[in-house]
Amino acid sequence: MFRSARILVAARALAGMSQADLASAAGIAVSVLQAIEQGRSDPRLSTVIALVDALKQRGVEIIPESDRNAWGVVVTKGSEAEKLGSK
């Protein structure tokens, strides 16, 4: 899922979350998140889903690569993440 660990780091930053915040929200250990973000771990699908769901709750979505788009991160209008960005 995370073709580049930078996508996850960018999404977490846009959500205004620390590694501890995201790990807690996703129900994983901080060390697991650190390994994923550093590209040292290939996470299980259940871990990816938990991370994506935790970010989505903060209004940040990871957009997978397709024929028309590169990987990306989108902030949902009116979300907590958008409010953080407007400060």
N, CA, C and O atoms as a CHARMM CRD file, in Angstrom:
* protein
*
  348
    1    1 MET  N      0.82700  -1.19900   0.00000 PROA 1      0.00000
    2    1 MET  CA     0.00000   0.00000   0.00000 PROA 1      0.00000
    3    1 MET  C      0.86000   1.24700   0.00000 PROA 1      0.00000
    4    1 MET  O      0.67800   2.11800  -0.85100 PROA 1      0.00000
    5    2 PHE  N      1.78900   1.35400   0.93200 PROA 2      0.00000
    6    2 PHE  CA     2.60200   2.56400   1.01900 PROA 2      0.00000
    7    2 PHE  C      3.81100   2.41000   0.11500 PROA 2      0.00000
    8    2 PHE  O      4.87600   1.96900   0.54700 PROA 2      0.00000
    9    3 ARG  N      3.63300   2.77400  -1.12400 PROA 3      0.00000
   10    3 ARG  CA     4.71400   2.66000  -2.09300 PROA 3      0.00000
   11    3 ARG  C      5.91000   3.48600  -1.66200 PROA 3      0.00000
   12    3 ARG  O      7.06000   3.10700  -1.88500 PROA 3      0.00000
   13    4 SER  N      5.62800   4.60100  -1.05000 PROA 4      0.00000
   14    4 SER  CA     6.68200   5.44900  -0.51600 PROA 4      0.00000
   15    4 SER  C      6.31400   5.82000   0.91200 PROA 4      0.00000
   16    4 SER  O      5.20200   6.27300   1.18200 PROA 4      0.00000
   17    5 ALA  N      7.24600   5.62600   1.80700 PROA 5      0.00000
   18    5 ALA  CA     6.98400   5.98100   3.20300 PROA 5      0.00000
   19    5 ALA  C      6.70900   7.47000   3.34400 PROA 5      0.00000
   20    5 ALA  O      6.06300   7.89800   4.30000 PROA 5      0.00000
   21    6 ARG  N      7.19900   8.25800   2.39300 PROA 6      0.00000
   22    6 ARG  CA     6.97500   9.71100   2.44500 PROA 6      0.00000
   23    6 ARG  C      5.49700  10.07200   2.38100 PROA 6      0.00000
   24    6 ARG  O      5.07600  11.07300   2.96000 PROA 6      0.00000
   25    7 ILE  N      4.71000   9.26500   1.68200 PROA 7      0.00000
   26    7 ILE  CA     3.26600   9.51100   1.59800 PROA 7      0.00000
   27    7 ILE  C      2.64800   9.42600   2.98600 PROA 7      0.00000
   28    7 ILE  O      1.84900  10.28100   3.36700 PROA 7      0.00000
   29    8 LEU  N      3.01200   8.41200   3.73100 PROA 8      0.00000
   30    8 LEU  CA     2.47800   8.24900   5.08100 PROA 8      0.00000
   31    8 LEU  C      2.94500   9.37500   5.98500 PROA 8      0.00000
   32    8 LEU  O      2.14900   9.91200   6.75600 PROA 8      0.00000
   33    9 VAL  N      4.21100   9.74400   5.90900 PROA 9      0.00000
   34    9 VAL  CA     4.74100  10.84100   6.73000 PROA 9      0.00000
   35    9 VAL  C      4.01000  12.14500   6.39000 PROA 9      0.00000
   36    9 VAL  O      3.63900  12.90400   7.28500 PROA 9      0.00000
   37   10 ALA  N      3.80600  12.39900   5.09700 PROA 10     0.00000
   38   10 ALA  CA     3.10400  13.62000   4.67200 PROA 10     0.00000
   39   10 ALA  C      1.66500  13.61700   5.17200 PROA 10     0.00000
   40   10 ALA  O      1.16800  14.63600   5.65200 PROA 10     0.00000
   41   11 ALA  N      1.00500  12.48600   5.06100 PROA 11     0.00000
   42   11 ALA  CA    -0.38300  12.39400   5.51800 PROA 11     0.00000
   43   11 ALA  C     -0.47700  12.63800   7.02100 PROA 11     0.00000
   44   11 ALA  O     -1.36600  13.34800   7.49200 PROA 11     0.00000
   45   12 ARG  N      0.44500  12.04400   7.76200 PROA 12     0.00000
   46   12 ARG  CA     0.44300  12.23300   9.22100 PROA 12     0.00000
   47   12 ARG  C      0.68400  13.68700   9.58100 PROA 12     0.00000
   48   12 ARG  O      0.03800  14.22600  10.48000 PROA 12     0.00000
   49   13 ALA  N      1.61900  14.32400   8.87700 PROA 13     0.00000
   50   13 ALA  CA     1.91200  15.74200   9.13900 PROA 13     0.00000
   51   13 ALA  C      0.70000  16.61800   8.82100 PROA 13     0.00000
   52   13 ALA  O      0.36600  17.52200   9.58800 PROA 13     0.00000
   53   14 LEU  N      0.04700  16.35400   7.70100 PROA 14     0.00000
   54   14 LEU  CA    -1.14100  17.13200   7.34400 PROA 14     0.00000
   55   14 LEU  C     -2.26000  16.95400   8.36000 PROA 14     0.00000
   56   14 LEU  O     -3.05000  17.86800   8.59500 PROA 14     0.00000
   57   15 ALA  N     -2.31900  15.78600   8.95100 PROA 15     0.00000
   58   15 ALA  CA    -3.33200  15.51500   9.96600 PROA 15     0.00000
   59   15 ALA  C     -2.97600  16.15000  11.30700 PROA 15     0.00000
   60   15 ALA  O     -3.79000  16.15600  12.22900 PROA 15     0.00000
   61   16 GLY  N     -1.75500  16.68600  11.41500 PROA 16     0.00000
   62   16 GLY  CA    -1.32800  17.30600  12.67200 PROA 16     0.00000
   63   16 GLY  C     -1.10400  16.29100  13.77400 PROA 16     0.00000
   64   16 GLY  O     -1.29800  16.58700  14.95300 PROA 16     0.00000
   65   17 MET  N     -0.69100  15.08300  13.38500 PROA 17     0.00000
   66   17 MET  CA    -0.52100  14.01000  14.35300 PROA 17     0.00000
   67   17 MET  C      0.95500  13.67200  14.54500 PROA 17     0.00000
   68   17 MET  O      1.73400  13.67300  13.59200 PROA 17     0.00000
   69   18 SER  N      1.31800  13.38800  15.76600 PROA 18     0.00000
   70   18 SER  CA     2.65400  12.86900  16.04800 PROA 18     0.00000
   71   18 SER  C      2.63500  11.37200  15.73500 PROA 18     0.00000
   72   18 SER  O      1.57600  10.79100  15.49900 PROA 18     0.00000
   73   19 GLN  N      3.81200  10.76400  15.73700 PROA 19     0.00000
   74   19 GLN  CA     3.86000   9.31500  15.54500 PROA 19     0.00000
   75   19 GLN  C      3.06900   8.61200  16.64300 PROA 19     0.00000
   76   19 GLN  O      2.36000   7.64100  16.37700 PROA 19     0.00000
   77   20 ALA  N      3.18700   9.09500  17.85600 PROA 20     0.00000
   78   20 ALA  CA     2.45800   8.48700  18.97100 PROA 20     0.00000
   79   20 ALA  C      0.95000   8.62300  18.78000 PROA 20     0.00000
   80   20 ALA  O      0.20000   7.68900  19.06300 PROA 20     0.00000
   81   21 ASP  N      0.50300   9.78700  18.30000 PROA 21     0.00000
   82   21 ASP  CA    -0.93000  10.00800  18.05600 PROA 21     0.00000
   83   21 ASP  C     -1.47100   9.02800  17.02700 PROA 21     0.00000
   84   21 ASP  O     -2.49000   8.37600  17.25100 PROA 21     0.00000
   85   22 LEU  N     -0.77500   8.93100  15.88800 PROA 22     0.00000
   86   22 LEU  CA    -1.25700   8.05500  14.81400 PROA 22     0.00000
   87   22 LEU  C     -1.18400   6.59200  15.22900 PROA 22     0.00000
   88   22 LEU  O     -2.11200   5.82600  14.96600 PROA 22     0.00000
   89   23 ALA  N     -0.10500   6.20200  15.86700 PROA 23     0.00000
   90   23 ALA  CA     0.02000   4.81000  16.31200 PROA 23     0.00000
   91   23 ALA  C     -1.11300   4.45300  17.26800 PROA 23     0.00000
   92   23 ALA  O     -1.71700   3.38700  17.14700 PROA 23     0.00000
   93   24 SER  N     -1.39900   5.33400  18.20800 PROA 24     0.00000
   94   24 SER  CA    -2.47200   5.08800  19.17000 PROA 24     0.00000
   95   24 SER  C     -3.82600   4.99900  18.46700 PROA 24     0.00000
   96   24 SER  O     -4.61500   4.09600  18.74700 PROA 24     0.00000
   97   25 ALA  N     -4.09200   5.93300  17.55600 PROA 25     0.00000
   98   25 ALA  CA    -5.36900   5.94700  16.83500 PROA 25     0.00000
   99   25 ALA  C     -5.54000   4.70000  15.97200 PROA 25     0.00000
  100   25 ALA  O     -6.66000   4.23300  15.76800 PROA 25     0.00000
  101   26 ALA  N     -4.43800   4.16300  15.46700 PROA 26     0.00000
  102   26 ALA  CA    -4.48500   2.97800  14.61600 PROA 26     0.00000
  103   26 ALA  C     -4.37300   1.67700  15.41300 PROA 26     0.00000
  104   26 ALA  O     -4.55100   0.59000  14.86400 PROA 26     0.00000
  105   27 GLY  N     -4.07900   1.79600  16.70100 PROA 27     0.00000
  106   27 GLY  CA    -3.96000   0.60000  17.54000 PROA 27     0.00000
  107   27 GLY  C     -2.70600  -0.20700  17.27500 PROA 27     0.00000
  108   27 GLY  O     -2.71000  -1.43300  17.37800 PROA 27     0.00000
  109   28 ILE  N     -1.62300   0.49500  16.93000 PROA 28     0.00000
  110   28 ILE  CA    -0.34300  -0.18600  16.70100 PROA 28     0.00000
  111   28 ILE  C      0.72900   0.44500  17.58700 PROA 28     0.00000
  112   28 ILE  O      0.53400   1.52700  18.14100 PROA 28     0.00000
  113   29 ALA  N      1.84300  -0.23400  17.71000 PROA 29     0.00000
  114   29 ALA  CA     2.95500   0.29300  18.49400 PROA 29     0.00000
  115   29 ALA  C      3.66700   1.39700  17.71600 PROA 29     0.00000
  116   29 ALA  O      3.73200   1.36000  16.48800 PROA 29     0.00000
  117   30 VAL  N      4.19200   2.36700  18.43600 PROA 30     0.00000
  118   30 VAL  CA     4.94300   3.45500  17.81000 PROA 30     0.00000
  119   30 VAL  C      6.12300   2.89200  17.01600 PROA 30     0.00000
  120   30 VAL  O      6.44300   3.38900  15.93700 PROA 30     0.00000
  121   31 SER  N      6.76700   1.85400  17.55300 PROA 31     0.00000
  122   31 SER  CA     7.91400   1.26000  16.85700 PROA 31     0.00000
  123   31 SER  C      7.51200   0.67500  15.50200 PROA 31     0.00000
  124   31 SER  O      8.30000   0.69600  14.55600 PROA 31     0.00000
  125   32 VAL  N      6.30000   0.16000  15.41000 PROA 32     0.00000
  126   32 VAL  CA     5.80300  -0.37500  14.13400 PROA 32     0.00000
  127   32 VAL  C      5.62200   0.77100  13.14100 PROA 32     0.00000
  128   32 VAL  O      6.03500   0.66300  11.98600 PROA 32     0.00000
  129   33 LEU  N      5.01100   1.86000  13.58600 PROA 33     0.00000
  130   33 LEU  CA     4.82500   3.02300  12.71500 PROA 33     0.00000
  131   33 LEU  C      6.16800   3.60000  12.28700 PROA 33     0.00000
  132   33 LEU  O      6.34400   3.96400  11.12400 PROA 33     0.00000
  133   34 GLN  N      7.10100   3.68600  13.20000 PROA 34     0.00000
  134   34 GLN  CA     8.42800   4.20100  12.86200 PROA 34     0.00000
  135   34 GLN  C      9.08700   3.33900  11.78400 PROA 34     0.00000
  136   34 GLN  O      9.68600   3.86700  10.84700 PROA 34     0.00000
  137   35 ALA  N      8.97800   2.04100  11.91300 PROA 35     0.00000
  138   35 ALA  CA     9.57400   1.13100  10.92200 PROA 35     0.00000
  139   35 ALA  C      8.91500   1.30900   9.55500 PROA 35     0.00000
  140   35 ALA  O      9.59200   1.27600   8.52800 PROA 35     0.00000
  141   36 ILE  N      7.61000   1.49500   9.54200 PROA 36     0.00000
  142   36 ILE  CA     6.90000   1.71300   8.27600 PROA 36     0.00000
  143   36 ILE  C      7.34600   3.02600   7.65300 PROA 36     0.00000
  144   36 ILE  O      7.67400   3.07600   6.46700 PROA 36     0.00000
  145   37 GLU  N      7.35900   4.09400   8.45300 PROA 37     0.00000
  146   37 GLU  CA     7.73900   5.41900   7.94700 PROA 37     0.00000
  147   37 GLU  C      9.19000   5.46200   7.47100 PROA 37     0.00000
  148   37 GLU  O      9.52200   6.23800   6.57500 PROA 37     0.00000
  149   38 GLN  N     10.04000   4.65100   8.05000 PROA 38     0.00000
  150   38 GLN  CA    11.44800   4.61700   7.64500 PROA 38     0.00000
  151   38 GLN  C     11.69500   3.62200   6.52000 PROA 38     0.00000
  152   38 GLN  O     12.83400   3.44000   6.09200 PROA 38     0.00000
  153   39 GLY  N     10.62900   2.97200   6.03500 PROA 39     0.00000
  154   39 GLY  CA    10.76200   2.02200   4.94300 PROA 39     0.00000
  155   39 GLY  C     11.41200   0.70700   5.32600 PROA 39     0.00000
  156   39 GLY  O     11.87400  -0.03500   4.45900 PROA 39     0.00000
  157   40 ARG  N     11.45300   0.41200   6.62600 PROA 40     0.00000
  158   40 ARG  CA    12.07500  -0.82500   7.09400 PROA 40     0.00000
  159   40 ARG  C     11.07400  -1.94800   7.28300 PROA 40     0.00000
  160   40 ARG  O     11.45600  -3.06500   7.63000 PROA 40     0.00000
  161   41 SER  N      9.79500  -1.66700   7.05900 PROA 41     0.00000
  162   41 SER  CA     8.76500  -2.66700   7.30000 PROA 41     0.00000
  163   41 SER  C      7.74100  -2.64700   6.16700 PROA 41     0.00000
  164   41 SER  O      7.38000  -1.58600   5.65700 PROA 41     0.00000
  165   42 ASP  N      7.29000  -3.81400   5.79000 PROA 42     0.00000
  166   42 ASP  CA     6.19800  -3.96300   4.83500 PROA 42     0.00000
  167   42 ASP  C      4.97800  -4.34900   5.66400 PROA 42     0.00000
  168   42 ASP  O      4.82900  -5.51400   6.03300 PROA 42     0.00000
  169   43 PRO  N      4.10300  -3.38800   5.96200 PROA 43     0.00000
  170   43 PRO  CA     3.02100  -3.64500   6.91400 PROA 43     0.00000
  171   43 PRO  C      1.97500  -4.62800   6.39100 PROA 43     0.00000
  172   43 PRO  O      1.77600  -4.78100   5.18600 PROA 43     0.00000
  173   44 ARG  N      1.32500  -5.27900   7.33400 PROA 44     0.00000
  174   44 ARG  CA     0.18800  -6.14900   7.01100 PROA 44     0.00000
  175   44 ARG  C     -0.95600  -5.27700   6.49200 PROA 44     0.00000
  176   44 ARG  O     -1.02100  -4.08000   6.77300 PROA 44     0.00000
  177   45 LEU  N     -1.84400  -5.89400   5.74000 PROA 45     0.00000
  178   45 LEU  CA    -3.00400  -5.17600   5.21600 PROA 45     0.00000
  179   45 LEU  C     -3.84200  -4.59900   6.35000 PROA 45     0.00000
  180   45 LEU  O     -4.34300  -3.48100   6.23600 PROA 45     0.00000
  181   46 SER  N     -4.00100  -5.33300   7.42600 PROA 46     0.00000
  182   46 SER  CA    -4.80200  -4.84400   8.56300 PROA 46     0.00000
  183   46 SER  C     -4.18100  -3.59200   9.18000 PROA 46     0.00000
  184   46 SER  O     -4.89800  -2.70400   9.64000 PROA 46     0.00000
  185   47 THR  N     -2.85900  -3.52100   9.19100 PROA 47     0.00000
  186   47 THR  CA    -2.16800  -2.34000   9.71400 PROA 47     0.00000
  187   47 THR  C     -2.37100  -1.15000   8.78100 PROA 47     0.00000
  188   47 THR  O     -2.61400  -0.03100   9.23400 PROA 47     0.00000
  189   48 VAL  N     -2.27200  -1.39700   7.48600 PROA 48     0.00000
  190   48 VAL  CA    -2.48700  -0.33200   6.49600 PROA 48     0.00000
  191   48 VAL  C     -3.89900   0.22000   6.62600 PROA 48     0.00000
  192   48 VAL  O     -4.09500   1.43600   6.62800 PROA 48     0.00000
  193   49 ILE  N     -4.87300  -0.65700   6.73100 PROA 49     0.00000
  194   49 ILE  CA    -6.27200  -0.22700   6.86300 PROA 49     0.00000
  195   49 ILE  C     -6.46200   0.58900   8.13100 PROA 49     0.00000
  196   49 ILE  O     -7.15300   1.60800   8.11000 PROA 49     0.00000
  197   50 ALA  N     -5.86500   0.16200   9.22800 PROA 50     0.00000
  198   50 ALA  CA    -5.98400   0.89600  10.49400 PROA 50     0.00000
  199   50 ALA  C     -5.37000   2.28800  10.37800 PROA 50     0.00000
  200   50 ALA  O     -5.93600   3.25600  10.88600 PROA 50     0.00000
  201   51 LEU  N     -4.21800   2.39800   9.71400 PROA 51     0.00000
  202   51 LEU  CA    -3.57400   3.69800   9.53400 PROA 51     0.00000
  203   51 LEU  C     -4.40700   4.60600   8.63700 PROA 51     0.00000
  204   51 LEU  O     -4.60700   5.78100   8.94300 PROA 51     0.00000
  205   52 VAL  N     -4.88700   4.05700   7.53900 PROA 52     0.00000
  206   52 VAL  CA    -5.70400   4.83700   6.59600 PROA 52     0.00000
  207   52 VAL  C     -6.98300   5.31400   7.29200 PROA 52     0.00000
  208   52 VAL  O     -7.37700   6.46800   7.13000 PROA 52     0.00000
  209   53 ASP  N     -7.62300   4.45100   8.05200 PROA 53     0.00000
  210   53 ASP  CA    -8.84300   4.83100   8.77100 PROA 53     0.00000
  211   53 ASP  C     -8.58200   5.92100   9.81100 PROA 53     0.00000
  212   53 ASP  O     -9.37400   6.85300   9.94700 PROA 53     0.00000
  213   54 ALA  N     -7.48400   5.80600  10.53700 PROA 54     0.00000
  214   54 ALA  CA    -7.14400   6.80600  11.55600 PROA 54     0.00000
  215   54 ALA  C     -6.88900   8.16800  10.90600 PROA 54     0.00000
  216   54 ALA  O     -7.31300   9.19900  11.42900 PROA 54     0.00000
  217   55 LEU  N     -6.20300   8.16700   9.78000 PROA 55     0.00000
  218   55 LEU  CA    -5.95000   9.42100   9.06600 PROA 55     0.00000
  219   55 LEU  C     -7.24200   9.99600   8.49700 PROA 55     0.00000
  220   55 LEU  O     -7.46200  11.20700   8.53500 PROA 55     0.00000
  221   56 LYS  N     -8.08000   9.13100   7.97700 PROA 56     0.00000
  222   56 LYS  CA    -9.35100   9.57500   7.39000 PROA 56     0.00000
  223   56 LYS  C    -10.23000  10.24600   8.43800 PROA 56     0.00000
  224   56 LYS  O    -10.93500  11.20800   8.13500 PROA 56     0.00000
  225   57 GLN  N    -10.19000   9.74300   9.67100 PROA 57     0.00000
  226   57 GLN  CA   -10.96600  10.34800  10.75700 PROA 57     0.00000
  227   57 GLN  C    -10.52200  11.77800  11.03300 PROA 57     0.00000
  228   57 GLN  O    -11.30600  12.58100  11.53700 PROA 57     0.00000
  229   58 ARG  N     -9.28000  12.10300  10.71000 PROA 58     0.00000
  230   58 ARG  CA    -8.76100  13.46200  10.86900 PROA 58     0.00000
  231   58 ARG  C     -8.92100  14.29300   9.59800 PROA 58     0.00000
  232   58 ARG  O     -8.51700  15.45500   9.55300 PROA 58     0.00000
  233   59 GLY  N     -9.51400  13.68800   8.56500 PROA 59     0.00000
  234   59 GLY  CA    -9.77500  14.42000   7.33500 PROA 59     0.00000
  235   59 GLY  C     -8.66400  14.35700   6.30800 PROA 59     0.00000
  236   59 GLY  O     -8.59100  15.20200   5.41600 PROA 59     0.00000
  237   60 VAL  N     -7.79600  13.35800   6.42600 PROA 60     0.00000
  238   60 VAL  CA    -6.68900  13.20700   5.48100 PROA 60     0.00000
  239   60 VAL  C     -6.82400  11.85100   4.79900 PROA 60     0.00000
  240   60 VAL  O     -6.91900  10.81500   5.45800 PROA 60     0.00000
  241   61 GLU  N     -6.83000  11.87400   3.47100 PROA 61     0.00000
  242   61 GLU  CA    -6.95200  10.63100   2.71700 PROA 61     0.00000
  243   61 GLU  C     -5.73400  10.42700   1.82900 PROA 61     0.00000
  244   61 GLU  O     -5.21500  11.36800   1.22900 PROA 61     0.00000
  245   62 ILE  N     -5.29400   9.19300   1.75800 PROA 62     0.00000
  246   62 ILE  CA    -4.19700   8.81900   0.86600 PROA 62     0.00000
  247   62 ILE  C     -4.82400   8.33400  -0.43200 PROA 62     0.00000
  248   62 ILE  O     -5.67100   7.44100  -0.43500 PROA 62     0.00000
  249   63 ILE  N     -4.39300   8.93600  -1.52900 PROA 63     0.00000
  250   63 ILE  CA    -4.92000   8.58700  -2.84400 PROA 63     0.00000
  251   63 ILE  C     -3.92500   7.64300  -3.52000 PROA 63     0.00000
  252   63 ILE  O     -2.77800   8.01800  -3.76500 PROA 63     0.00000
  253   64 PRO  N     -4.36300   6.41800  -3.82100 PROA 64     0.00000
  254   64 PRO  CA    -3.44600   5.46900  -4.45900 PROA 64     0.00000
  255   64 PRO  C     -3.18500   5.82100  -5.92200 PROA 64     0.00000
  256   64 PRO  O     -3.96600   6.52300  -6.56500 PROA 64     0.00000
  257   65 GLU  N     -2.08500   5.32000  -6.41300 PROA 65     0.00000
  258   65 GLU  CA    -1.72000   5.54300  -7.80400 PROA 65     0.00000
  259   65 GLU  C     -2.72300   4.83500  -8.72100 PROA 65     0.00000
  260   65 GLU  O     -3.19700   3.73900  -8.42600 PROA 65     0.00000
  261   66 SER  N     -3.02800   5.49400  -9.83800 PROA 66     0.00000
  262   66 SER  CA    -3.91000   4.90100 -10.84100 PROA 66     0.00000
  263   66 SER  C     -3.38700   5.29800 -12.21800 PROA 66     0.00000
  264   66 SER  O     -2.32800   5.91200 -12.34100 PROA 66     0.00000
  265   67 ASP  N     -4.13600   4.94200 -13.23400 PROA 67     0.00000
  266   67 ASP  CA    -3.74900   5.33200 -14.59500 PROA 67     0.00000
  267   67 ASP  C     -3.74300   6.85200 -14.76600 PROA 67     0.00000
  268   67 ASP  O     -3.02800   7.38600 -15.61400 PROA 67     0.00000
  269   68 ARG  N     -4.54000   7.53600 -13.95900 PROA 68     0.00000
  270   68 ARG  CA    -4.70200   8.98200 -14.11200 PROA 68     0.00000
  271   68 ARG  C     -3.99500   9.81500 -13.04400 PROA 68     0.00000
  272   68 ARG  O     -3.78800  11.01400 -13.23000 PROA 68     0.00000
  273   69 ASN  N     -3.62700   9.19000 -11.93300 PROA 69     0.00000
  274   69 ASN  CA    -3.06200   9.93000 -10.80600 PROA 69     0.00000
  275   69 ASN  C     -1.81200   9.26600 -10.26200 PROA 69     0.00000
  276   69 ASN  O     -1.65700   8.04600 -10.32600 PROA 69     0.00000
  277   70 ALA  N     -0.93000  10.08200  -9.73000 PROA 70     0.00000
  278   70 ALA  CA     0.19700   9.58300  -8.94400 PROA 70     0.00000
  279   70 ALA  C     -0.29300   9.45600  -7.49800 PROA 70     0.00000
  280   70 ALA  O     -1.37800   9.93200  -7.16300 PROA 70     0.00000
  281   71 TRP  N      0.50400   8.81500  -6.64800 PROA 71     0.00000
  282   71 TRP  CA     0.16900   8.75000  -5.23300 PROA 71     0.00000
  283   71 TRP  C      0.01800  10.15900  -4.69900 PROA 71     0.00000
  284   71 TRP  O      0.70100  11.07200  -5.16500 PROA 71     0.00000
  285   72 GLY  N     -0.85500  10.35100  -3.74000 PROA 72     0.00000
  286   72 GLY  CA    -1.02300  11.67500  -3.17600 PROA 72     0.00000
  287   72 GLY  C     -1.75500  11.64700  -1.85300 PROA 72     0.00000
  288   72 GLY  O     -2.16500  10.59800  -1.35700 PROA 72     0.00000
  289   73 VAL  N     -1.90200  12.83700  -1.30100 PROA 73     0.00000
  290   73 VAL  CA    -2.58900  13.01700  -0.03200 PROA 73     0.00000
  291   73 VAL  C     -3.56900  14.16000  -0.21000 PROA 73     0.00000
  292   73 VAL  O     -3.21800  15.20100  -0.76600 PROA 73     0.00000
  293   74 VAL  N     -4.79600  13.97400   0.25800 PROA 74     0.00000
  294   74 VAL  CA    -5.84700  14.97300   0.10900 PROA 74     0.00000
  295   74 VAL  C     -6.39800  15.30900   1.48400 PROA 74     0.00000
  296   74 VAL  O     -6.59800  14.42800   2.32000 PROA 74     0.00000
  297   75 VAL  N     -6.64100  16.59500   1.70700 PROA 75     0.00000
  298   75 VAL  CA    -7.26300  17.04400   2.94800 PROA 75     0.00000
  299   75 VAL  C     -8.73500  17.31400   2.65900 PROA 75     0.00000
  300   75 VAL  O     -9.06400  18.03500   1.71700 PROA 75     0.00000
  301   76 THR  N     -9.60900  16.74000   3.46100 PROA 76     0.00000
  302   76 THR  CA   -11.04500  16.89300   3.28600 PROA 76     0.00000
  303   76 THR  C    -11.49700  18.26300   3.76900 PROA 76     0.00000
  304   76 THR  O    -11.12200  18.70700   4.85400 PROA 76     0.00000
  305   77 LYS  N    -12.30700  18.92800   2.95000 PROA 77     0.00000
  306   77 LYS  CA   -12.81900  20.24700   3.29600 PROA 77     0.00000
  307   77 LYS  C    -13.63100  20.17500   4.58600 PROA 77     0.00000
  308   77 LYS  O    -14.47800  19.29800   4.75600 PROA 77     0.00000
  309   78 GLY  N    -13.35800  21.11100   5.48600 PROA 78     0.00000
  310   78 GLY  CA   -14.06400  21.17700   6.74900 PROA 78     0.00000
  311   78 GLY  C    -13.53200  20.25200   7.82600 PROA 78     0.00000
  312   78 GLY  O    -14.08700  20.19800   8.92300 PROA 78     0.00000
  313   79 SER  N    -12.47700  19.53000   7.53300 PROA 79     0.00000
  314   79 SER  CA   -11.92800  18.57200   8.49200 PROA 79     0.00000
  315   79 SER  C    -11.00500  19.25800   9.49600 PROA 79     0.00000
  316   79 SER  O    -10.64000  20.42400   9.34500 PROA 79     0.00000
  317   80 GLU  N    -10.64900  18.50700  10.51000 PROA 80     0.00000
  318   80 GLU  CA    -9.68900  18.99000  11.49800 PROA 80     0.00000
  319   80 GLU  C     -8.35700  19.34000  10.83200 PROA 80     0.00000
  320   80 GLU  O     -7.71100  20.32300  11.19800 PROA 80     0.00000
  321   81 ALA  N     -7.95700  18.53500   9.86100 PROA 81     0.00000
  322   81 ALA  CA    -6.69800  18.78200   9.16100 PROA 81     0.00000
  323   81 ALA  C     -6.74400  20.09300   8.37500 PROA 81     0.00000
  324   81 ALA  O     -5.75200  20.81900   8.32100 PROA 81     0.00000
  325   82 GLU  N     -7.88400  20.39500   7.76900 PROA 82     0.00000
  326   82 GLU  CA    -8.01100  21.65100   7.03000 PROA 82     0.00000
  327   82 GLU  C     -7.92700  22.83400   7.99500 PROA 82     0.00000
  328   82 GLU  O     -7.30500  23.84800   7.67800 PROA 82     0.00000
  329   83 LYS  N     -8.53800  22.71100   9.15000 PROA 83     0.00000
  330   83 LYS  CA    -8.47600  23.78600  10.15300 PROA 83     0.00000
  331   83 LYS  C     -7.04100  24.01100  10.60700 PROA 83     0.00000
  332   83 LYS  O     -6.63000  25.15300  10.81200 PROA 83     0.00000
  333   84 LEU  N     -6.27400  22.93600  10.76700 PROA 84     0.00000
  334   84 LEU  CA    -4.87400  23.06100  11.16500 PROA 84     0.00000
  335   84 LEU  C     -4.08200  23.80000  10.09300 PROA 84     0.00000
  336   84 LEU  O     -3.22300  24.62100  10.41300 PROA 84     0.00000
  337   85 GLY  N     -4.36200  23.51600   8.83200 PROA 85     0.00000
  338   85 GLY  CA    -3.64800  24.13500   7.72700 PROA 85     0.00000
  339   85 GLY  C     -3.96500  25.60400   7.53600 PROA 85     0.00000
  340   85 GLY  O     -3.16700  26.34100   6.95700 PROA 85     0.00000
  341   86 SER  N     -5.11400  26.03600   8.01100 PROA 86     0.00000
  342   86 SER  CA    -5.51000  27.42700   7.81600 PROA 86     0.00000
  343   86 SER  C     -5.02500  28.34600   8.92600 PROA 86     0.00000
  344   86 SER  O     -5.22100  29.56000   8.86900 PROA 86     0.00000
  345   87 LYS  N     -4.38600  27.75700   9.94200 PROA 87     0.00000
  346   87 LYS  CA    -3.88900  28.58100  11.05900 PROA 87     0.00000
  347   87 LYS  C     -2.60000  29.26500  10.70300 PROA 87     0.00000
  348   87 LYS  O     -2.04300  29.99500  11.52200 PROA 87     0.00000
